[in-house]
Amino acid sequence: MKMTYEQAVGRLEEIVTELQNGSLPLEESLKLYEEGAKLSEFCHKLLKEARQRITDLNEVEQND
């Protein structure tokens, strides 16, 4: 199953909370940070694609 934007943001929030707690061992903190970086990139990509779709739709409407 592919993760949705909302699921990714939710997981990012969980990761931030866990990292801010500061009680994790270094290796686990690094793994969470890496996961968060990947999720952030994923969210950024989805937002960029959504922005492009909106731009494309606006251009089509203006040409009609």
All heavy atoms as TSV, in Angstrom:
chain	resi	resn	atom	element	x	y	z
A	1	MET	N	N	0.845	-1.185	0.000
A	1	MET	CA	C	0.000	0.000	0.000
A	1	MET	C	C	0.890	1.248	0.000
A	1	MET	O	O	1.828	1.352	0.782
A	1	MET	CB	C	-0.892	-0.009	1.234
A	1	MET	CG	C	-1.788	1.205	1.313
A	1	MET	SD	S	-2.885	1.140	2.733
A	1	MET	CE	C	-2.074	2.315	3.785
A	2	LYS	N	N	0.560	2.165	-0.876
A	2	LYS	CA	C	1.315	3.398	-0.944
A	2	LYS	C	C	0.837	4.365	0.148
A	2	LYS	O	O	-0.353	4.479	0.406
A	2	LYS	CB	C	1.155	4.034	-2.320
A	2	LYS	CG	C	2.000	5.256	-2.490
A	2	LYS	CD	C	2.032	5.719	-3.912
A	2	LYS	CE	C	2.913	6.950	-3.956
A	2	LYS	NZ	N	3.371	7.245	-5.282
A	3	MET	N	N	1.784	5.026	0.773
A	3	MET	CA	C	1.476	5.960	1.846
A	3	MET	C	C	0.878	7.236	1.269
A	3	MET	O	O	1.327	7.732	0.240
A	3	MET	CB	C	2.756	6.271	2.614
A	3	MET	CG	C	2.569	7.163	3.803
A	3	MET	SD	S	4.092	7.408	4.738
A	3	MET	CE	C	4.060	5.964	5.779
A	4	THR	N	N	-0.132	7.757	1.944
A	4	THR	CA	C	-0.723	9.026	1.529
A	4	THR	C	C	0.064	10.177	2.150
A	4	THR	O	O	0.861	9.974	3.080
A	4	THR	CB	C	-2.188	9.145	1.994
A	4	THR	OG1	O	-2.214	9.190	3.427
A	4	THR	CG2	C	-3.033	7.996	1.485
A	5	TYR	N	N	-0.184	11.363	1.651
A	5	TYR	CA	C	0.446	12.565	2.199
A	5	TYR	C	C	0.112	12.689	3.684
A	5	TYR	O	O	0.986	12.936	4.511
A	5	TYR	CB	C	-0.027	13.806	1.431
A	5	TYR	CG	C	0.486	15.086	2.014
A	5	TYR	CD1	C	1.770	15.528	1.731
A	5	TYR	CD2	C	-0.304	15.858	2.862
A	5	TYR	CE1	C	2.262	16.700	2.280
A	5	TYR	CE2	C	0.182	17.030	3.409
A	5	TYR	CZ	C	1.451	17.440	3.114
A	5	TYR	OH	O	1.936	18.605	3.661
A	6	GLU	N	N	-1.150	12.490	4.017
A	6	GLU	CA	C	-1.589	12.629	5.407
A	6	GLU	C	C	-0.919	11.608	6.326
A	6	GLU	O	O	-0.561	11.932	7.460
A	6	GLU	CB	C	-3.124	12.510	5.488
A	6	GLU	CG	C	-3.871	13.663	4.855
A	6	GLU	CD	C	-3.938	13.620	3.326
A	6	GLU	OE1	O	-3.592	12.582	2.724
A	6	GLU	OE2	O	-4.317	14.639	2.727
A	7	GLN	N	N	-0.762	10.389	5.836
A	7	GLN	CA	C	-0.086	9.363	6.624
A	7	GLN	C	C	1.386	9.725	6.839
A	7	GLN	O	O	1.924	9.540	7.934
A	7	GLN	CB	C	-0.179	8.004	5.925
A	7	GLN	CG	C	-1.568	7.420	5.934
A	7	GLN	CD	C	-1.688	6.210	5.030
A	7	GLN	OE1	O	-1.045	6.131	3.985
A	7	GLN	NE2	N	-2.532	5.258	5.426
A	8	ALA	N	N	2.010	10.230	5.788
A	8	ALA	CA	C	3.421	10.619	5.884
A	8	ALA	C	C	3.607	11.751	6.888
A	8	ALA	O	O	4.523	11.725	7.707
A	8	ALA	CB	C	3.957	11.015	4.516
A	9	VAL	N	N	2.736	12.740	6.834
A	9	VAL	CA	C	2.823	13.860	7.779
A	9	VAL	C	C	2.589	13.370	9.203
A	9	VAL	O	O	3.296	13.771	10.135
A	9	VAL	CB	C	1.829	14.984	7.410
A	9	VAL	CG1	C	1.715	16.010	8.519
A	9	VAL	CG2	C	2.253	15.659	6.108
A	10	GLY	N	N	1.641	12.476	9.369
A	10	GLY	CA	C	1.385	11.908	10.697
A	10	GLY	C	C	2.600	11.179	11.245
A	10	GLY	O	O	2.959	11.328	12.418
A	11	ARG	N	N	3.230	10.397	10.387
A	11	ARG	CA	C	4.437	9.676	10.821
A	11	ARG	C	C	5.570	10.646	11.128
A	11	ARG	O	O	6.308	10.461	12.098
A	11	ARG	CB	C	4.860	8.664	9.746
A	11	ARG	CG	C	6.102	7.896	10.091
A	11	ARG	CD	C	5.941	7.050	11.349
A	11	ARG	NE	N	7.212	6.404	11.675
A	11	ARG	CZ	C	7.682	6.245	12.900
A	11	ARG	NH1	N	6.965	6.618	13.944
A	11	ARG	NH2	N	8.856	5.683	13.099
A	12	LEU	N	N	5.703	11.690	10.316
A	12	LEU	CA	C	6.718	12.711	10.589
A	12	LEU	C	C	6.497	13.346	11.958
A	12	LEU	O	O	7.448	13.570	12.709
A	12	LEU	CB	C	6.673	13.804	9.513
A	12	LEU	CG	C	7.578	13.611	8.326
A	12	LEU	CD1	C	7.262	14.640	7.252
A	12	LEU	CD2	C	9.032	13.682	8.714
A	13	GLU	N	N	5.252	13.619	12.292
A	13	GLU	CA	C	4.940	14.198	13.603
A	13	GLU	C	C	5.352	13.250	14.722
A	13	GLU	O	O	5.892	13.682	15.750
A	13	GLU	CB	C	3.457	14.543	13.694
A	13	GLU	CG	C	3.067	15.722	12.818
A	13	GLU	CD	C	1.574	15.969	12.761
A	13	GLU	OE1	O	0.781	15.132	13.266
A	13	GLU	OE2	O	1.177	17.011	12.197
A	14	GLU	N	N	5.111	11.959	14.527
A	14	GLU	CA	C	5.514	10.969	15.529
A	14	GLU	C	C	7.033	10.951	15.695
A	14	GLU	O	O	7.545	10.901	16.819
A	14	GLU	CB	C	5.049	9.570	15.111
A	14	GLU	CG	C	3.558	9.361	15.151
A	14	GLU	CD	C	3.141	8.022	14.549
A	14	GLU	OE1	O	4.023	7.231	14.124
A	14	GLU	OE2	O	1.931	7.769	14.498
A	15	ILE	N	N	7.738	10.999	14.573
A	15	ILE	CA	C	9.202	10.976	14.604
A	15	ILE	C	C	9.742	12.202	15.327
A	15	ILE	O	O	10.635	12.098	16.171
A	15	ILE	CB	C	9.771	10.872	13.176
A	15	ILE	CG1	C	9.490	9.475	12.618
A	15	ILE	CG2	C	11.268	11.185	13.143
A	15	ILE	CD1	C	9.794	9.314	11.143
A	16	VAL	N	N	9.187	13.366	15.010
A	16	VAL	CA	C	9.635	14.601	15.667
A	16	VAL	C	C	9.435	14.500	17.172
A	16	VAL	O	O	10.325	14.838	17.959
A	16	VAL	CB	C	8.906	15.831	15.082
A	16	VAL	CG1	C	9.134	17.064	15.945
A	16	VAL	CG2	C	9.365	16.082	13.650
A	17	THR	N	N	8.287	14.000	17.587
A	17	THR	CA	C	7.995	13.858	19.016
A	17	THR	C	C	8.998	12.916	19.685
A	17	THR	O	O	9.529	13.218	20.755
A	17	THR	CB	C	6.561	13.336	19.226
A	17	THR	OG1	O	5.646	14.281	18.673
A	17	THR	CG2	C	6.249	13.144	20.697
A	18	GLU	N	N	9.277	11.784	19.022
A	18	GLU	CA	C	10.225	10.825	19.589
A	18	GLU	C	C	11.631	11.422	19.684
A	18	GLU	O	O	12.327	11.229	20.688
A	18	GLU	CB	C	10.263	9.554	18.739
A	18	GLU	CG	C	8.998	8.715	18.844
A	18	GLU	CD	C	9.072	7.447	18.023
A	18	GLU	OE1	O	10.026	6.673	18.222
A	18	GLU	OE2	O	8.179	7.236	17.179
A	19	LEU	N	N	12.044	12.139	18.646
A	19	LEU	CA	C	13.382	12.733	18.662
A	19	LEU	C	C	13.487	13.859	19.691
A	19	LEU	O	O	14.516	14.018	20.348
A	19	LEU	CB	C	13.753	13.245	17.265
A	19	LEU	CG	C	14.022	12.166	16.219
A	19	LEU	CD1	C	14.214	12.788	14.853
A	19	LEU	CD2	C	15.219	11.311	16.604
A	20	GLN	N	N	12.432	14.624	19.842
A	20	GLN	CA	C	12.454	15.719	20.821
A	20	GLN	C	C	12.486	15.195	22.244
A	20	GLN	O	O	13.004	15.860	23.140
A	20	GLN	CB	C	11.240	16.636	20.623
A	20	GLN	CG	C	11.359	17.526	19.416
A	20	GLN	CD	C	10.130	18.397	19.218
A	20	GLN	OE1	O	9.036	18.072	19.655
A	20	GLN	NE2	N	10.314	19.512	18.526
A	21	ASN	N	N	11.957	14.003	22.447
A	21	ASN	CA	C	11.962	13.394	23.774
A	21	ASN	C	C	13.393	13.207	24.267
A	21	ASN	O	O	13.682	13.359	25.448
A	21	ASN	CB	C	11.214	12.061	23.728
A	21	ASN	CG	C	11.032	11.423	25.070
A	21	ASN	OD1	O	11.358	12.001	26.104
A	21	ASN	ND2	N	10.503	10.220	25.057
A	22	GLY	N	N	14.290	12.879	23.336
A	22	GLY	CA	C	15.703	12.778	23.679
A	22	GLY	C	C	16.118	11.554	24.461
A	22	GLY	O	O	17.246	11.478	24.937
A	23	SER	N	N	15.243	10.583	24.580
A	23	SER	CA	C	15.587	9.415	25.396
A	23	SER	C	C	16.005	8.206	24.566
A	23	SER	O	O	16.297	7.146	25.123
A	23	SER	CB	C	14.394	9.029	26.273
A	23	SER	OG	O	13.287	8.680	25.463
A	24	LEU	N	N	16.069	8.358	23.253
A	24	LEU	CA	C	16.435	7.237	22.389
A	24	LEU	C	C	17.949	7.098	22.283
A	24	LEU	O	O	18.674	8.094	22.324
A	24	LEU	CB	C	15.861	7.451	20.979
A	24	LEU	CG	C	14.347	7.531	20.863
A	24	LEU	CD1	C	13.955	7.923	19.441
A	24	LEU	CD2	C	13.718	6.194	21.225
A	25	PRO	N	N	18.413	5.879	22.079
A	25	PRO	CA	C	19.848	5.690	21.821
A	25	PRO	C	C	20.212	6.365	20.492
A	25	PRO	O	O	19.362	6.555	19.614
A	25	PRO	CB	C	20.009	4.173	21.716
A	25	PRO	CG	C	18.752	3.576	22.225
A	25	PRO	CD	C	17.693	4.612	22.142
A	26	LEU	N	N	21.468	6.712	20.339
A	26	LEU	CA	C	21.934	7.436	19.163
A	26	LEU	C	C	21.576	6.711	17.866
A	26	LEU	O	O	21.067	7.331	16.928
A	26	LEU	CB	C	23.449	7.654	19.238
A	26	LEU	CG	C	24.069	8.366	18.045
A	26	LEU	CD1	C	23.483	9.758	17.868
A	26	LEU	CD2	C	25.579	8.425	18.202
A	27	GLU	N	N	21.839	5.422	17.793
A	27	GLU	CA	C	21.587	4.673	16.559
A	27	GLU	C	C	20.109	4.714	16.175
A	27	GLU	O	O	19.761	4.893	15.005
A	27	GLU	CB	C	22.063	3.222	16.706
A	27	GLU	CG	C	22.093	2.454	15.412
A	27	GLU	CD	C	23.017	3.045	14.356
A	27	GLU	OE1	O	24.083	3.579	14.709
A	27	GLU	OE2	O	22.663	2.983	13.168
A	28	GLU	N	N	19.231	4.566	17.139
A	28	GLU	CA	C	17.793	4.623	16.864
A	28	GLU	C	C	17.385	6.036	16.439
A	28	GLU	O	O	16.562	6.205	15.546
A	28	GLU	CB	C	16.987	4.175	18.082
A	28	GLU	CG	C	15.523	3.966	17.774
A	28	GLU	CD	C	14.752	3.325	18.919
A	28	GLU	OE1	O	15.389	2.724	19.803
A	28	GLU	OE2	O	13.526	3.433	18.907
A	29	SER	N	N	17.978	7.038	17.066
A	29	SER	CA	C	17.699	8.429	16.680
A	29	SER	C	C	18.120	8.676	15.233
A	29	SER	O	O	17.396	9.333	14.473
A	29	SER	CB	C	18.443	9.404	17.599
A	29	SER	OG	O	17.935	9.346	18.904
A	30	LEU	N	N	19.267	8.143	14.843
A	30	LEU	CA	C	19.734	8.305	13.463
A	30	LEU	C	C	18.800	7.622	12.474
A	30	LEU	O	O	18.502	8.174	11.405
A	30	LEU	CB	C	21.149	7.761	13.308
A	30	LEU	CG	C	22.251	8.590	13.952
A	30	LEU	CD1	C	23.568	7.841	13.900
A	30	LEU	CD2	C	22.367	9.936	13.273
A	31	LYS	N	N	18.328	6.445	12.812
A	31	LYS	CA	C	17.388	5.727	11.945
A	31	LYS	C	C	16.093	6.519	11.785
A	31	LYS	O	O	15.554	6.633	10.682
A	31	LYS	CB	C	17.102	4.336	12.485
A	31	LYS	CG	C	18.239	3.364	12.286
A	31	LYS	CD	C	17.894	2.002	12.841
A	31	LYS	CE	C	19.076	1.055	12.710
A	31	LYS	NZ	N	18.788	-0.272	13.245
A	32	LEU	N	N	15.601	7.059	12.884
A	32	LEU	CA	C	14.382	7.865	12.819
A	32	LEU	C	C	14.605	9.132	11.999
A	32	LEU	O	O	13.742	9.538	11.214
A	32	LEU	CB	C	13.893	8.231	14.220
A	32	LEU	CG	C	13.169	7.145	14.994
A	32	LEU	CD1	C	12.821	7.635	16.393
A	32	LEU	CD2	C	11.917	6.702	14.257
A	33	TYR	N	N	15.762	9.746	12.178
A	33	TYR	CA	C	16.076	10.956	11.410
A	33	TYR	C	C	16.099	10.638	9.915
A	33	TYR	O	O	15.547	11.393	9.104
A	33	TYR	CB	C	17.424	11.531	11.856
A	33	TYR	CG	C	17.750	12.818	11.149
A	33	TYR	CD1	C	17.300	14.027	11.647
A	33	TYR	CD2	C	18.500	12.809	9.973
A	33	TYR	CE1	C	17.586	15.216	10.978
A	33	TYR	CE2	C	18.793	13.989	9.307
A	33	TYR	CZ	C	18.332	15.184	9.815
A	33	TYR	OH	O	18.612	16.344	9.143
A	34	GLU	N	N	16.713	9.525	9.548
A	34	GLU	CA	C	16.761	9.115	8.138
A	34	GLU	C	C	15.360	8.853	7.597
A	34	GLU	O	O	15.027	9.258	6.477
A	34	GLU	CB	C	17.627	7.870	7.971
A	34	GLU	CG	C	19.098	8.131	8.173
A	34	GLU	CD	C	19.940	6.869	8.196
A	34	GLU	OE1	O	19.382	5.740	8.133
A	34	GLU	OE2	O	21.171	7.004	8.269
A	35	GLU	N	N	14.536	8.180	8.383
A	35	GLU	CA	C	13.152	7.926	7.971
A	35	GLU	C	C	12.415	9.250	7.785
A	35	GLU	O	O	11.686	9.443	6.807
A	35	GLU	CB	C	12.431	7.055	9.010
A	35	GLU	CG	C	10.998	6.749	8.632
A	35	GLU	CD	C	10.228	5.989	9.709
A	35	GLU	OE1	O	10.830	5.562	10.716
A	35	GLU	OE2	O	9.012	5.827	9.528
A	36	GLY	N	N	12.619	10.165	8.713
A	36	GLY	CA	C	11.972	11.473	8.619
A	36	GLY	C	C	12.414	12.248	7.393
A	36	GLY	O	O	11.602	12.905	6.734
A	37	ALA	N	N	13.692	12.161	7.066
A	37	ALA	CA	C	14.204	12.862	5.884
A	37	ALA	C	C	13.558	12.302	4.615
A	37	ALA	O	O	13.178	13.058	3.715
A	37	ALA	CB	C	15.722	12.738	5.816
A	38	LYS	N	N	13.407	10.982	4.550
A	38	LYS	CA	C	12.764	10.360	3.392
A	38	LYS	C	C	11.289	10.751	3.309
A	38	LYS	O	O	10.765	11.026	2.231
A	38	LYS	CB	C	12.909	8.846	3.455
A	38	LYS	CG	C	14.325	8.378	3.197
A	38	LYS	CD	C	14.443	6.879	3.346
A	38	LYS	CE	C	15.892	6.447	3.203
A	38	LYS	NZ	N	16.072	5.010	3.444
A	39	LEU	N	N	10.624	10.781	4.451
A	39	LEU	CA	C	9.215	11.173	4.466
A	39	LEU	C	C	9.057	12.637	4.063
A	39	LEU	O	O	8.129	12.987	3.333
A	39	LEU	CB	C	8.610	10.946	5.858
A	39	LEU	CG	C	8.357	9.497	6.233
A	39	LEU	CD1	C	8.011	9.392	7.719
A	39	LEU	CD2	C	7.255	8.899	5.380
A	40	SER	N	N	9.959	13.474	4.521
A	40	SER	CA	C	9.916	14.882	4.159
A	40	SER	C	C	10.084	15.055	2.650
A	40	SER	O	O	9.364	15.831	2.008
A	40	SER	CB	C	11.011	15.647	4.903
A	40	SER	OG	O	11.018	16.993	4.519
A	41	GLU	N	N	11.011	14.322	2.079
A	41	GLU	CA	C	11.226	14.374	0.626
A	41	GLU	C	C	9.983	13.885	-0.115
A	41	GLU	O	O	9.572	14.465	-1.123
A	41	GLU	CB	C	12.437	13.507	0.269
A	41	GLU	CG	C	12.821	13.570	-1.179
A	41	GLU	CD	C	14.068	12.745	-1.469
A	41	GLU	OE1	O	14.957	12.663	-0.616
A	41	GLU	OE2	O	14.121	12.182	-2.576
A	42	PHE	N	N	9.379	12.814	0.377
A	42	PHE	CA	C	8.160	12.271	-0.208
A	42	PHE	C	C	7.038	13.307	-0.187
A	42	PHE	O	O	6.365	13.535	-1.198
A	42	PHE	CB	C	7.747	11.004	0.558
A	42	PHE	CG	C	6.411	10.436	0.179
A	42	PHE	CD1	C	6.248	9.747	-1.005
A	42	PHE	CD2	C	5.323	10.580	1.029
A	42	PHE	CE1	C	5.005	9.214	-1.352
A	42	PHE	CE2	C	4.087	10.057	0.695
A	42	PHE	CZ	C	3.920	9.369	-0.502
A	43	CYS	N	N	6.853	13.956	0.962
A	43	CYS	CA	C	5.810	14.981	1.088
A	43	CYS	C	C	6.082	16.160	0.159
A	43	CYS	O	O	5.165	16.674	-0.490
A	43	CYS	CB	C	5.704	15.472	2.537
A	43	CYS	SG	S	4.994	14.251	3.660
A	44	HIS	N	N	7.323	16.577	0.091
A	44	HIS	CA	C	7.694	17.692	-0.779
A	44	HIS	C	C	7.373	17.347	-2.234
A	44	HIS	O	O	6.841	18.173	-2.976
A	44	HIS	CB	C	9.176	18.024	-0.614
A	44	HIS	CG	C	9.637	19.143	-1.483
A	44	HIS	ND1	N	9.303	20.455	-1.247
A	44	HIS	CD2	C	10.371	19.138	-2.622
A	44	HIS	CE1	C	9.834	21.210	-2.200
A	44	HIS	NE2	N	10.485	20.426	-3.041
A	45	LYS	N	N	7.685	16.120	-2.640
A	45	LYS	CA	C	7.409	15.681	-4.007
A	45	LYS	C	C	5.906	15.707	-4.289
A	45	LYS	O	O	5.466	16.186	-5.337
A	45	LYS	CB	C	7.962	14.268	-4.221
A	45	LYS	CG	C	7.712	13.700	-5.590
A	45	LYS	CD	C	8.298	12.287	-5.717
A	45	LYS	CE	C	7.976	11.706	-7.069
A	45	LYS	NZ	N	7.054	10.601	-7.007
A	46	LEU	N	N	5.101	15.200	-3.359
A	46	LEU	CA	C	3.652	15.202	-3.550
A	46	LEU	C	C	3.103	16.619	-3.633
A	46	LEU	O	O	2.224	16.902	-4.458
A	46	LEU	CB	C	2.957	14.438	-2.419
A	46	LEU	CG	C	3.142	12.928	-2.406
A	46	LEU	CD1	C	2.375	12.327	-1.229
A	46	LEU	CD2	C	2.681	12.306	-3.714
A	47	LEU	N	N	3.600	17.508	-2.796
A	47	LEU	CA	C	3.141	18.895	-2.834
A	47	LEU	C	C	3.522	19.571	-4.152
A	47	LEU	O	O	2.731	20.327	-4.730
A	47	LEU	CB	C	3.696	19.687	-1.652
A	47	LEU	CG	C	3.096	19.356	-0.298
A	47	LEU	CD1	C	3.857	20.083	0.803
A	47	LEU	CD2	C	1.623	19.714	-0.258
A	48	LYS	N	N	4.723	19.287	-4.629
A	48	LYS	CA	C	5.174	19.854	-5.899
A	48	LYS	C	C	4.289	19.360	-7.039
A	48	LYS	O	O	3.894	20.140	-7.915
A	48	LYS	CB	C	6.640	19.466	-6.142
A	48	LYS	CG	C	7.244	20.075	-7.373
A	48	LYS	CD	C	8.716	19.685	-7.499
A	48	LYS	CE	C	9.316	20.260	-8.771
A	48	LYS	NZ	N	10.713	19.841	-8.942
A	49	GLU	N	N	3.956	18.069	-7.037
A	49	GLU	CA	C	3.085	17.509	-8.060
A	49	GLU	C	C	1.685	18.121	-7.985
A	49	GLU	O	O	1.084	18.426	-9.020
A	49	GLU	CB	C	3.004	15.992	-7.918
A	49	GLU	CG	C	4.278	15.281	-8.287
A	49	GLU	CD	C	4.267	13.795	-7.950
A	49	GLU	OE1	O	3.252	13.290	-7.402
A	49	GLU	OE2	O	5.283	13.124	-8.225
A	50	ALA	N	N	1.169	18.311	-6.787
A	50	ALA	CA	C	-0.154	18.915	-6.623
A	50	ALA	C	C	-0.147	20.352	-7.125
A	50	ALA	O	O	-1.090	20.787	-7.804
A	50	ALA	CB	C	-0.583	18.858	-5.152
A	51	ARG	N	N	0.894	21.084	-6.796
A	51	ARG	CA	C	1.038	22.465	-7.254
A	51	ARG	C	C	1.048	22.523	-8.789
A	51	ARG	O	O	0.400	23.378	-9.388
A	51	ARG	CB	C	2.316	23.068	-6.672
A	51	ARG	CG	C	2.316	24.558	-6.577
A	51	ARG	CD	C	3.566	25.090	-5.850
A	51	ARG	NE	N	3.681	24.564	-4.490
A	51	ARG	CZ	C	4.748	23.952	-3.993
A	51	ARG	NH1	N	5.832	23.795	-4.713
A	51	ARG	NH2	N	4.758	23.505	-2.764
A	52	GLN	N	N	1.763	21.580	-9.408
A	52	GLN	CA	C	1.830	21.545	-10.867
A	52	GLN	C	C	0.467	21.213	-11.475
A	52	GLN	O	O	0.076	21.794	-12.483
A	52	GLN	CB	C	2.880	20.530	-11.340
A	52	GLN	CG	C	3.094	20.541	-12.826
A	52	GLN	CD	C	3.571	21.883	-13.345
A	52	GLN	OE1	O	4.521	22.441	-12.831
A	52	GLN	NE2	N	2.913	22.406	-14.354
A	53	ARG	N	N	-0.250	20.303	-10.864
A	53	ARG	CA	C	-1.602	19.966	-11.356
A	53	ARG	C	C	-2.516	21.174	-11.297
A	53	ARG	O	O	-3.292	21.421	-12.220
A	53	ARG	CB	C	-2.189	18.818	-10.537
A	53	ARG	CG	C	-1.552	17.478	-10.855
A	53	ARG	CD	C	-2.061	16.362	-9.993
A	53	ARG	NE	N	-3.490	16.172	-10.119
A	53	ARG	CZ	C	-4.218	15.416	-9.294
A	53	ARG	NH1	N	-3.632	14.782	-8.291
A	53	ARG	NH2	N	-5.501	15.286	-9.470
A	54	ILE	N	N	-2.434	21.938	-10.215
A	54	ILE	CA	C	-3.255	23.134	-10.078
A	54	ILE	C	C	-2.871	24.154	-11.143
A	54	ILE	O	O	-3.739	24.757	-11.791
A	54	ILE	CB	C	-3.138	23.731	-8.666
A	54	ILE	CG1	C	-3.804	22.798	-7.659
A	54	ILE	CG2	C	-3.742	25.131	-8.598
A	54	ILE	CD1	C	-3.519	23.117	-6.216
A	55	THR	N	N	-1.573	24.341	-11.348
A	55	THR	CA	C	-1.099	25.262	-12.385
A	55	THR	C	C	-1.611	24.829	-13.750
A	55	THR	O	O	-2.112	25.661	-14.530
A	55	THR	CB	C	0.444	25.320	-12.390
A	55	THR	OG1	O	0.885	25.797	-11.110
A	55	THR	CG2	C	0.967	26.234	-13.479
A	56	ASP	N	N	-1.523	23.542	-14.050
A	56	ASP	CA	C	-1.996	23.022	-15.332
A	56	ASP	C	C	-3.494	23.247	-15.502
A	56	ASP	O	O	-3.951	23.653	-16.574
A	56	ASP	CB	C	-1.681	21.528	-15.470
A	56	ASP	CG	C	-0.181	21.253	-15.574
A	56	ASP	OD1	O	0.612	22.209	-15.809
A	56	ASP	OD2	O	0.195	20.078	-15.398
A	57	LEU	N	N	-4.262	22.995	-14.458
A	57	LEU	CA	C	-5.709	23.205	-14.528
A	57	LEU	C	C	-6.050	24.672	-14.746
A	57	LEU	O	O	-6.954	24.995	-15.518
A	57	LEU	CB	C	-6.383	22.693	-13.244
A	57	LEU	CG	C	-6.463	21.179	-13.095
A	57	LEU	CD1	C	-6.950	20.817	-11.690
A	57	LEU	CD2	C	-7.366	20.566	-14.151
A	58	ASN	N	N	-5.343	25.551	-14.077
A	58	ASN	CA	C	-5.591	26.980	-14.246
A	58	ASN	C	C	-5.286	27.421	-15.674
A	58	ASN	O	O	-6.003	28.251	-16.237
A	58	ASN	CB	C	-4.781	27.801	-13.244
A	58	ASN	CG	C	-5.358	27.745	-11.858
A	58	ASN	OD1	O	-6.562	27.531	-11.682
A	58	ASN	ND2	N	-4.511	27.922	-10.862
A	59	GLU	N	N	-4.235	26.875	-16.262
A	59	GLU	CA	C	-3.870	27.214	-17.630
A	59	GLU	C	C	-4.938	26.729	-18.611
A	59	GLU	O	O	-5.281	27.436	-19.549
A	59	GLU	CB	C	-2.499	26.629	-17.985
A	59	GLU	CG	C	-1.363	27.338	-17.325
A	59	GLU	CD	C	-0.005	26.686	-17.580
A	59	GLU	OE1	O	0.053	25.680	-18.330
A	59	GLU	OE2	O	0.982	27.184	-17.027
A	60	VAL	N	N	-5.469	25.532	-18.380
A	60	VAL	CA	C	-6.516	24.988	-19.242
A	60	VAL	C	C	-7.764	25.878	-19.150
A	60	VAL	O	O	-8.369	26.212	-20.162
A	60	VAL	CB	C	-6.854	23.529	-18.861
A	60	VAL	CG1	C	-8.104	23.063	-19.549
A	60	VAL	CG2	C	-5.677	22.614	-19.214
A	61	GLU	N	N	-8.145	26.270	-17.942
A	61	GLU	CA	C	-9.321	27.119	-17.752
A	61	GLU	C	C	-9.143	28.472	-18.427
A	61	GLU	O	O	-10.083	29.010	-18.994
A	61	GLU	CB	C	-9.612	27.302	-16.260
A	61	GLU	CG	C	-10.192	26.081	-15.610
A	61	GLU	CD	C	-10.499	26.284	-14.138
A	61	GLU	OE1	O	-10.468	27.448	-13.650
A	61	GLU	OE2	O	-10.767	25.292	-13.456
A	62	GLN	N	N	-7.960	29.024	-18.368
A	62	GLN	CA	C	-7.706	30.325	-18.986
A	62	GLN	C	C	-7.750	30.248	-20.495
A	62	GLN	O	O	-8.077	31.229	-21.162
A	62	GLN	CB	C	-6.367	30.888	-18.527
A	62	GLN	CG	C	-6.363	31.298	-17.077
A	62	GLN	CD	C	-4.975	31.747	-16.602
A	62	GLN	OE1	O	-4.013	31.680	-17.346
A	62	GLN	NE2	N	-4.884	32.172	-15.356
A	63	ASN	N	N	-7.431	29.080	-21.046
A	63	ASN	CA	C	-7.421	28.913	-22.502
A	63	ASN	C	C	-8.796	28.572	-23.060
A	63	ASN	O	O	-8.986	28.582	-24.265
A	63	ASN	CB	C	-6.401	27.850	-22.927
A	63	ASN	CG	C	-4.971	28.301	-22.697
A	63	ASN	OD1	O	-4.689	29.492	-22.725
A	63	ASN	ND2	N	-4.085	27.351	-22.481
A	64	ASP	N	N	-9.729	28.236	-22.199
A	64	ASP	CA	C	-11.094	27.890	-22.674
A	64	ASP	C	C	-11.947	29.095	-22.876
A	64	ASP	O	O	-11.881	30.139	-22.491
A	64	ASP	CB	C	-11.783	26.940	-21.672
A	64	ASP	CG	C	-11.227	25.521	-21.769
A	64	ASP	OD1	O	-10.591	25.210	-22.795
A	64	ASP	OD2	O	-11.436	24.758	-20.818
